[in-house]
């Protein structure tokens, strides 16, 4: 199957180039908009509300002529910068409301706008849902008002480093990156890592092992994603009780949620000098009345990472992602399904200066997803949805040994097979008296893990989880809203014997609960505030409970503890938002208290056969305090400047010692200026990270650094658009070490100057 998919990916890349030649019109580089005047470009500002005058956060605004759009913020406000003069079509959608399609003349007359220059749009409540799918994104759009979701569209993804989910989101406010080279880079949100952060695909768990070890990658390649969301707040309880830091949901778009007749999509390619990386991506959607079909593919080949001090062997990567799906509408609802295959192989710098040894990880994932959405003729519930996913995931860690430059031996150190099934049933309602909207549902998960290899890390295991949840939003006086959520869960896991663990047979079975309540609303005309209290609950992972072997790719001997108690987190979150036509300010303060916080610590012993340090899983009470700040000033309709920063302080609370938690990101700040005409744009971003001197006993301190990134981009064409982005990361080739990098302890720097060129043709 792997060879078949390799051939198919190469065929897709060839077909992409042929399609590009066929579809590109002679006028593709026309620089004007729909009206073709090109006389002036201004920022279109709007506000979207329902018939009661309440804002609709998350409403989508789409301009078909440009094949681009945006999303309304928590106030219902949206902005489309650099819109050229002419006549434009706006398509505005929101789950539970009728789609509004309207034509505007731009620039608009001042009499049509409010004092802040906003055009007003009103949506009426929908009785029959048709072209919206009740997936995680739309659920969040509908009920997440406590703290706005950070969302990144396909075009925004293109501007970022798509080598991994970690590199894509690194540097965002509150989001850092745990890495061991580019491939296994994974997001860290507010100091939370591993299973405390849930990475989902289309609202469902991916079934990979990225959360269980810093050498494990998220198997999904982000270059072909439709959207990426970072979500916090009560709505996250729909997707698990353990997401203390939040949820990162990637939308692959394999099951289409909206379409027009005919073929649309994009073809693209990206190259990076810092790792000799090449990436090609294809996405196609074919609409035929009440049906639509999708296909996407991504092929990536990445060499070793280049640093100011030279090349780091063992940091290469090769990956393939292929997905296809379809959907159809009918009178009572909507159904769809998809199939996806992912294959990723990458090196790990276990000891990059030992030329007689290489470490490589190989992983594959086959995923089948399906969803069915029905409108309900019920006095309370408006709609119901059933979703399912089946993941088959394989994971191998391989050691290659050389003698005088010739391959001498190949050892399969660790092999994992994971079968994972999840199904959800959700019900949603709209306004019911003081209750504005809500979602309730049940979920069931089943997993089967088989572990082998010369260094089987854990016994086999089989387990299941069943849960019920509800999230409700109430309207309060003065346009405030109260959102609350509750999740009840029962977990069962049993360790099973294998060759290395013949005595296994431990069972853990228990009920847990998690809850959250938050309120938000205006303090004045332009100032909003919100506060949230939450309780989260995480059961220890298989590795934390039962590991007792060399984890070869991580370079350590890991020892679990079957008597570990569950983690329980209590968090408080406060934010303030200020917004005018020229200013956008955001401040968030948060505190997390976690009982039985689980992490690894060195025992001081050394494993005799290979000399690896022995690390043991242990638990302690912990506290994480932090703040995030963001400010943006629109100097003109085209020029803006932004400032931001974040800080996390993690401490152990055992015996009142307040010793530092390991791998906490240091204070980070950034400044950015952007000039965007709509046709072309340029930006410069400077990120300054202070030294991290507050370290755990097992850590080394890291020095501060300053990185500069400069970008240029162009959007050429009208109905068919060429997007080109040229970015220089670490422009001045600074030698730096990320404190969260698991290879920095070996005194290995991060990537040096990286020139990234990305091109996409949208049609």
Secondary structure, DSSP 8 states (H G I E B T S, - for coil): -HHHHHHHHHHHHHHHHHHHHHH--TTTT----SS---S-EEEEEEEEEETTS-B-TT-EEEETTTTEEEE--TTSEEEEEEEESEEEEEEEE-TTB--EEEEEEES--GGGB-TTS-EEEEE-B-SS--S---SHHHHHHHH--SS--EEEEHHHHHTS--SSHHHHHTTSTTEEEEBSSSTT-EEEETTB-GGGEEEEETTEE---STTS-TT---SS-GGG-SEEEEE-SGGGGGG-S--SSEEEEEE--SS-S---SEEEEEEEEEEETTTTEEEEEEEEEEEETTEEEEEEEEEEEE--EEETTEEETT--EEEEEEEEEEEEEETTEEEEEEEEEEEEEEEE-TTTT-TTEEEEEEEEEEEEEEEEEEE---SS--EEEEEEEEEEEEEEEEEEEEETTEEEEEEEEEEEEEEEEEEEEEEEE--BTTEEEEEEEEEEEEEEEEEESTT--S-EEEEEEEEEEEEEEEE-GGG-EEEEEEEEEEEEEEEE--SS-TT---EEEEEEEEEEEEEEEESSSSEEEEEEEEEEEE---HHHHH-EEEEGGGTEEEE--TT---EEEEEEEEEEEEE-SSEEEEEEEEEEEEEEEEEEEEEEEE-TTT--EEEEEEEEEEEEEEEEEEEEEESSSSEEEEEEEEEEEEEE-GGG---B-SS----EEEEEEEEE-SSEEEEEEEEEE--B----TT---B--EEEEEEEEEEEEESSSEEEEEEEEESTT------TTBTTGGGT------EEEEEEEEE-
